[in-house]
Amino acid sequence: MARPLNIDAAALDRAYVLHPFTNLEDHARTGGPMMVKGSGITLTDASGKTYLDAMAGLWCVNVGYGRAEIADAIREQAVTLPYYHGFSSMSTDTPAILAERIVKAAPEGMARVFFGSSGSDANDTQVKLVWYYNAARGKPGKRKIIARNRGYHGVTLAAASLTGLEGLHKGFGIPLDFARHVRAPHRLWEAEPGMSEADFVARLAGELEDLILAEGAETVGAFIAEPIQGAGGVIVPPKGYFPAIQEVLRRHDVLLIVDEVICGFGRLGTMFGSEVYGIEPDLMTIAKGVTSAYVPLSGCVVSQRVYDVIAGAGRTHGPFGHGYTYTAHPIAAAAALANLDIIENENLIGAAAERGAQMRAALADAFGDHPLVGEVRGEGLVAAVELVAKREPATRFDPSLKVAPRVIKAALKRGLISRALPSSDTLAFSPPFVVTSAEIAEIVGRAREALDEVTNELSTEGALARAS
């Protein structure tokens, strides 16, 4: 692609682009790295500096950068039929082929796919599906949806209301009044000292049931959860958590929405995270890994029992009154099919499981005895290092120290892209599935160097002495 000559794109970015999740005033002054090329797990910025991307973009470039197969599929579809809508029974072929492939790979009982463009809009759609489903059953009062603290479900109005991160609510007048939240299943910070895993699970299930009863089961429509809470801290649920939660939901006629946006399509070493934790969704949200982010695409995967009700509602409500201009976009579907071919043909789900085990072992070896590390955790090819001011008892850093962001900044200087997660001092690792053993070693080594640099800074500042 020809690019304009003598254009200062970084200056244009600072002057004209409003960046997400960014300190806007700081960015307007100083900007940040401008990526211009990607190959495998390596990115190159406009200055020529290279970086190992230990986050696969935002948990999403699963097959790695620069895959010609996906680019070719996008071009072929754009030349053949770049777009047609899905309204009023109109169809295109690639979304139909993709929908069958998704349903056949999904947990048992799933039946239809509604396509969107982002995980956020998909979770907004899930809210409307819950409301529509319950209205069709003669239970229009079942509108409240329970989510979890530190859960992440997107940033559109409904999705941000379900997201359990305070920073996404400030200044926006949300959460909206349909959303409720319960405790995150993170033993390090949420369990009582000495509490067993089984007792912690019983407590979490009991708190969910208490909230449903307090609100009135006749007002609660659904519970939404990620198999692993991603952006909220890579929180791995304790053993038996989801079966216990599901028992409560079924007893009170509450649907289960499983947000597979990060976990789906191989991240946990299985096609979907639901397989790992014995989850039986009524509704399932997908995005990110379905196209490895080469083209925006999301989906709501709907179970047969939910679909039967909403389909029958047409007899009283008329045509299903929801959809987007870009619903079932043929180019996005073509990209997804090519992406899924790569995942299958190269056994990248198996690679994610194998490389994930290597990465977690390397992180545990490099960070397990560090005085500022309280926990190394993960599943499949996603992991986190939890930073603490003191290990026994586990003590949080003063948030004003911004310890994890400082480590990420130090890592960036070393050519490593990781991520500091909100509401905690957590370092996240979620590289593309094509990462090699040598690249894992390099990622972990650079991250350890970055933490050591910040540890020395904190010691010099006297912050560690104050925490002890």
N, C-alpha and C positions, 0 to 999 in steps of 0.2 A: 504494500500500500504506500503510495507516495504521500509524504508528509510535507507541509509547508516549510520552506526554508526560513531561517532567521526569525523564528517565532520563539519567544520566551514563554513556554507553556507553564512554567512554574509561577511566573508573574501573573499570568492569566488566571491560574488556579486560585492564587491568593486574592485576586481582585473580584472574581465572579462566581466561584463555586462555594455553595453552602454545604459544609461537610457534616456527615452524621457523627454523633458521639465524639465531638471534638470541641476543645476550647476555642470558640470562634474568634475571639480577639487575638489570642496567641497565634492561631493559624494565619490570620490576615497579616500579621507582622513577620512571621518566620517561615511559614509553610512546613512542609515535611518531605520525605523521600517521594519522588515521582517515579513509579515503576513503568518501564517501557518494554520489558521483554521477560518471558518466562519459559523455562524448559525443565521438565521433571519436577524437582522440588526447589529449583533455584530461580530467583528473581534478579533482574538487573535494573538499576535505576538510571536516571538520565545522565548521571555523572560517570557511569560505567561500573559503579560498585555493585558487587553481587551479595546476595543474602540467601541463606537457607531458610525456607518458609516452613517453620515448625507448626503452623496453624492451618495449612491448606487454605489460605485466604481467610475466610471466616468459617472454618470447619467444613469446607465444601468442595475444594478442588481435588476430589478423591483420586482421580486417575492421573493427576499431575498436569502441569502446564505443557502447551505446545502439541497436543494430540491432533495430528493431521486427520485422523479418521472422523473426528467430530466436526472439524472445520469443513471437510469434504461433504459430510451429510447435510450440514447447514447450507452450504452453497447449492447443492443439488436440489434441496427442497425449495430454496429461494427462487431458483430458476424455473422449477416445475410449477409450484404454486406457493407463493410467499405467504398468503393469508386467505382465509375465509372464516366467517364466524360460525358459531354453533347455535345461534338462536333459531327458534321455530322449526326444529327438527333438521336444520341444515347440518351437514357433516363434512369432515375431511378424513382422509384415510389414516394418516400417521397417529393422531390421537386415539383412534379406535384400536389400532394395533398395540399401542403403548398401554392403554387401559387394561386390555386383556392380560398383558404381560405382568403388570403390577398386581392385579387381582390374583393371578395364579401364584405369584410369589409371596403374597401377603398372608397373614395368619388366617386360619380357618374361619369361615363365616363371612368374609368380606366379599362385596358383590359389585360395587360400582365406584367410579372415580369422577369427581368433579374437579376440573383443572382451573388453576389460577396462575398467578405470576410470582408470588412470594409466600413464605411461611406466615407472614403477618396477615395477608389477606385470606389465606386458607383458614387461619384460626378465627378470623372474623366470620367467615362462612360457617365454620363449625358451630359458633354461637347461634347463628340464624337457623341452622339445621336442627339444633336442639330445641329451639323455640317452636319451630314449624312442626316438628315431630310431636311434641307434647300438645300443641294446640290441636293437631289432627286427632290425637287420642282423647280429646275432651278434657285435657289437663293443662289449660293455658297458664295456670299459676306457677308451674314448674319452670321458672326462668332463671333462678340463681345458679351460678356456676362456681364451684369451689376449685381453687388452684392452690399452689404451695408458695410459701415464702422462698425467695431466691430462684423460683422457676422463671424461665424465659420463654415467652410465647409470641413475641413480636411487639411492634410499636404502633400499629393502627389502633383506633380508639378502643375497640373491644379487646383486641389482643394485648394491648398495653395494660388494660385494666386487669387482665389475668396474670400478666407478668408480675412477679413478686419482688421487684427491685425498685426501691424508693426513688432512685435517681431518674427513672423513666416516668415518674408521676409528678415530680416537682414542677410547678409552673404551668401544667397542662390541665389542672382541674380533674384529674383522674386518680384512682379508679372510678369508673362509673358504678352505679349502685347495684348492679346485678352481681358483682364479683365479691367473693369471699376468699380468705386465705387461711391455710393451716401450716403447721410447723414443717420445715424441711427435714428430710430423713438423714441428717448428718450427725453421726454419733459424737464426733470430736467436740462439737459445740452445743449440741442439743440434748444429749443424754445426760442423766445424772451421774455423778462419779460412781463407778462400780456397777452401773446398770448393765445387765446382760443384753446381748443382741435381741434375744427373744422378748425380754421385758420392754425393750425400746420399741420393738415392732408393735407389741400389744398396746403400749401407750399411744403410739401414733394412730393406730386403728381406732382406739377408744376416743381420742380427741376428734377424729373425723366424724365418728358417729355422734358424739356430743354436739358438734356444730350442726349436723343435719337435723338433729332433734330440736335444738334450740331455735333454728331458723324455721323449722317445720318441714318435714319431708315432702309435703305437698307443694312446697315452693322451690325445691332444689331439683334442677334438671340434669346436671352433669358434674363430673369431676375431671379435671385435665391434669396430665402429668407427662413429663419426659421420662423415658426409661432410666437414663442418667441425666441429672440436671446439668446442662452444659455451661452456658454463660454464667449461671449462678454459682459455679464453683467446681464443676466436674464431681458432683455428689453422687456416689454410688450407693444405691439403696441397700439396707441390711437384708440378710437372707430372710425370705418369707414375707417381705414387706408387701409386694403386690398381691399375692394370694389373700393376705389378711385384709387389704384395702378393698379388693374386689368382693369379698364376702359381705362387707358392710354396704357397698354400693348396691349389690343385687337385692339385699334385704329391704332396701328403702327405695327401689325402683329409680335408681340414679344411673345415667349413662356414663361410660368411661371413654373419654377422648384421650388417645395416646399420641403425644407429640413426638413423632419420629423424625423431625426435621434434621437433627444432627445424627442421630443413631442409625437412621435408615440407610439401606443400600451398602451395608458392609462395615461401617465404622467400628462396630463391636465384635467383628469377626463372624457375624451371622448376617443374613439379609436384612433383618430388622431386629431392633433391640428387644422387641416383645418376646422373641424366641429365647433370649437369655434369661429373662425374669419371669417367664410363665404368665405373660399378660395376654388377656383376651379382650381386645378392643371392640367397642361398638362403633367408634369413629376413629380414624387414624389420619394424622396430618403428615404430609411429606413435602419436601422441597430440596434445597441444597444438593445432596448427592445424587438426585435423580438425573441431573444433567452435568454433575460436577461443576456447576455454576457457569458453564460455557454460554448458556442462554437462561434467562429467568424462567422458572417453571415451578409450580407447586400443585398440590392436590389434596383433596379430602377423600379418603377412601371410606366408603360407607358400607356398613354391614347389611346383610340381607334383611334382617328384621327391622332395621331402621328404614331401609329403602322401601320395603313393602308398605310401611305406614305413610311415608311422604309421597310415594307415588299415588297411593289411594286418595290422598288429600286433594288431588286435582278434581275429584268429583264435586267437591264443595268450594274449593278456592280457585279453580281454574288453572291455567298453566303455571308452572313453577316460576315464581317471580323473582328470580335471582340470577345474576350472571354478569360477566364482564366482556368488554370488547375483545379482550385477548384470551378469553376462556377457550381451552383446547386449541392453542395456536399451533399450526402444523410445523413451523420451523422449530419451535421448542420441543415438540414431540419427536421430530427427527433427530435432534441433538440428543435427547434422552435415550432413544433406541440405540444410537451409536455408542453412547456412554455405557449403557448396560451390556452391549456386546463386548466392549473392552473388559469390563469387570468380569464377565463370564469367561471369555476366551483366555484371559491371562490369569484366571483364578485369583483375582485381587482380594476377594473376601478371605480366602485362605492366607494370602500374603499379609492382610491386615491383622489377622490373628497371630501369625508368626512374628511379624515385626513388632506388633504390640507387646507381646511377651518379652521380646528383647528390649524394647524401650523401657518398659516398667522395671525390668531387672536392672538396667543401666542407671535409671533414675534412682532406684533404691540404693544401689551401690555408691553412687556419687553423692547423694543427699541424705541418706538414711541416718548418718551419725552427725549431721551438721547441727550445731546448737540452735540455729534459727529455723529449723525444719520440724514441724510438728507431725506431718503425715505426708506420705507419698501414696497416691491411690490412682485407680483407673480400671478400665476394662477394654479389651480389644486395643485399637490404636488411638486411644485417648487417655490422657493422664494429667495429673495435677500434682504440684508440690505446694503444700500449705506452709506458709511462713508464720512463725510465732515469735513473740518477744521472749517467751520462756516456755520450755517443754513440759515441766512438771511443777505445778499444774499448768496445763495449756493456757497461755495468756496471749491475748491479742496485742498487736502493736497499736499505739496511738495512731488513729487514721491520718492525722496531720503529717506524720512522717512519710506517708506514701511509699512504703517500702517496696511493695511489688512493682509499682510503676517505675521506680528507680532501677530495679533489677532489669526490667524490660528495656529501659533506655540504655543501660550498660551493655545488654546483650545486642541491641541494635548497632552499637558502635563496633561490635565484633562480627557483624554480618549475620546475626541470628534474629529472626522474627518469631517471638513468642507472644503471649498476651497476658496482661494482668487483669484478672476478672473482678467485676464490681462486687461491693459488699463484703470483701474479704481480701486478705493478702495472699492471693493464689496465683501461681504461675501455671499456665495451661500449655499442653503439648498435644497437637492433633495433626500430624503431617500427612501429606498425600500417601495413598496406599503403595505407591511405587518407591517409597523411601528405601534406601539400602542400609545394610548393617553398618557400613562405614559412615554414612550420613547420620545415622542415629548416634553413633559414638561422637561425631563432631557436634551435633546438636547438644548433647548432654554435657560435653566438655566446655563448650562456650557458655552454656547456661550456668555451670558451676563457677566459672571464672567471673561471670557477671555478679553472682551472689556474693562471692568472696570480696569483690570490689566494694559492694554496698555494705557488707558486714564491716569492713575496715572503716568506711565512712561513718557508719553508725557508732562504732567504737570511739572514733575521734571526736564525734559530736557529744559523747557521753550518754547517748540514748540507750545503750545496752545496760549501762550501770544503773540507770533509773528504772529499767524494767525488772532488774533482779531483786 
